[in-house]
Amino acid sequence: QVQLVESGGGLVQAGGSLRLSCAASGSIFSINAMGWYRQAPGNQRELVAVITSGGSTNSADSVKGRFTISRDNSKNTMFLQMNSLKPEDTAVYYCTVRQFGMDYWGKGTQVTVSS
């Protein structure tokens, strides 16, 4: 089992920044992709950004140029730097990792952007 704990969420004004962290622990052998998803009330969970073990990244068009995903493989930690936040970024942000074909999820951290 892999446990994931997100941190760094909170309340911020539009135009502000937040940095989310995701710490993985437990039976970690070879984590492949890591990613961030988000879910706003009444909406489906959507992909925000992903990063492979080699450092390749991809992100949703809605966050390109504003959000940056990164990871520290030595510490099994992933980050999401969020700049120029907008009210529509308000959601619960979830961390996910894939290992040996299995996906693991954190419990999420709330991000609220006020206008």
Backbone torsions as a table, in degrees:
resi	resn	phi	psi	omega
1	GLN	NA	144.9	176.2
2	VAL	-117.5	129.8	176.5
3	GLN	-104.9	139.3	-179.4
4	LEU	-125.5	133.9	178.3
5	VAL	-128.1	119.6	177.0
6	GLU	-92.0	151.5	175.2
7	SER	-152.4	165.6	175.1
8	GLY	104.4	-5.2	178.6
9	GLY	-72.1	172.5	178.9
10	GLY	162.7	-166.0	-179.9
11	LEU	-104.5	130.2	-179.2
12	VAL	-143.3	151.7	177.1
13	GLN	-79.4	155.0	177.0
14	ALA	-54.7	137.3	-176.4
15	GLY	92.0	-10.5	-179.1
16	GLY	-83.3	-175.0	-176.6
17	SER	-132.2	152.2	171.7
18	LEU	-142.7	154.0	175.3
19	ARG	-125.6	116.1	177.8
20	LEU	-91.9	146.5	175.8
21	SER	-125.6	150.9	176.1
22	CYS	-136.3	116.9	-179.8
23	ALA	-105.2	126.2	178.6
24	ALA	-102.2	140.4	177.9
25	SER	-146.7	173.1	179.2
26	GLY	103.5	-141.7	-176.5
27	SER	-84.2	79.3	-178.0
28	ILE	-102.4	121.3	179.9
29	PHE	-121.2	-49.8	-176.9
30	SER	-155.9	83.2	178.9
31	ILE	-74.5	129.1	178.1
32	ASN	-90.5	-105.2	-177.6
33	ALA	-78.5	147.2	172.4
34	MET	-127.0	149.1	-177.5
35	GLY	-158.2	166.9	175.1
36	TRP	-118.3	134.1	171.5
37	TYR	-122.1	164.5	175.4
38	ARG	-142.8	154.6	179.0
39	GLN	-141.4	118.1	175.8
40	ALA	-93.3	156.2	-179.8
41	PRO	-54.8	129.6	178.6
42	GLY	81.3	-2.4	-178.8
43	ASN	-112.5	161.3	173.9
44	GLN	-78.0	158.1	175.8
45	ARG	-67.3	135.1	-177.3
46	GLU	-129.2	151.0	178.5
47	LEU	-70.8	135.4	173.9
48	VAL	-102.4	-54.5	-178.4
49	ALA	-163.0	151.8	177.3
50	VAL	-133.6	156.7	177.5
51	ILE	-143.8	133.7	180.0
52	THR	-86.3	173.2	178.9
53	SER	-63.6	-25.3	179.0
54	GLY	-86.9	-4.4	176.5
55	GLY	99.2	0.2	176.7
56	SER	-70.6	140.4	-176.1
57	THR	-126.7	157.9	172.9
58	ASN	-150.3	147.1	-178.8
59	SER	-144.6	161.1	178.7
60	ALA	-66.9	148.2	-179.9
61	ASP	-57.7	-33.1	-175.9
62	SER	-67.3	-17.7	-177.9
63	VAL	-117.2	-4.2	-179.6
64	LYS	-57.4	135.2	179.9
65	GLY	85.4	-11.1	-179.8
66	ARG	-117.1	-37.9	-177.8
67	PHE	-107.9	143.0	177.3
68	THR	-130.9	125.9	177.6
69	ILE	-99.3	142.9	177.8
70	SER	-151.2	167.3	178.9
71	ARG	-148.2	153.3	174.8
72	ASP	-117.8	98.2	-175.9
73	ASN	-62.7	-31.2	-178.0
74	SER	-68.0	-23.5	-178.8
75	LYS	-114.3	5.9	-179.1
76	ASN	50.4	46.5	-177.2
77	THR	-128.4	144.5	179.2
78	MET	-127.3	151.4	-177.6
79	PHE	-131.3	155.9	171.6
80	LEU	-135.6	107.1	176.3
81	GLN	-87.3	120.4	-176.6
82	MET	-116.2	115.8	178.9
83	ASN	-115.7	164.0	178.3
84	SER	49.3	48.8	-176.0
85	LEU	-65.0	146.1	180.0
86	LYS	-120.7	155.9	177.8
87	PRO	-55.1	-31.6	179.7
88	GLU	-72.7	-5.5	173.5
89	ASP	-82.7	-6.8	179.9
90	THR	-61.6	124.9	-177.0
91	ALA	-178.0	171.9	166.5
92	VAL	-90.2	127.3	-178.4
93	TYR	-101.5	129.1	-177.5
94	TYR	-115.3	140.0	174.4
95	CYS	-96.1	142.1	176.4
96	THR	-141.8	146.0	175.8
97	VAL	-134.2	155.5	177.0
98	ARG	-120.0	128.9	176.8
99	GLN	-140.0	127.9	-179.9
100	PHE	50.3	39.7	175.7
101	GLY	81.2	0.4	179.5
102	MET	-107.6	140.6	178.9
103	ASP	-102.3	134.5	177.7
104	TYR	-119.6	147.2	-176.0
105	TRP	-129.1	145.9	171.1
106	GLY	-85.6	179.7	-177.8
107	LYS	-88.0	-11.1	175.3
108	GLY	98.1	156.4	175.3
109	THR	-135.4	137.0	-174.8
110	GLN	-82.5	132.3	172.6
111	VAL	-119.8	123.5	179.7
112	THR	-124.8	124.2	-179.2
113	VAL	-114.0	118.2	-179.0
114	SER	-92.6	148.2	-178.8
115	SER	-90.2	NA	NA
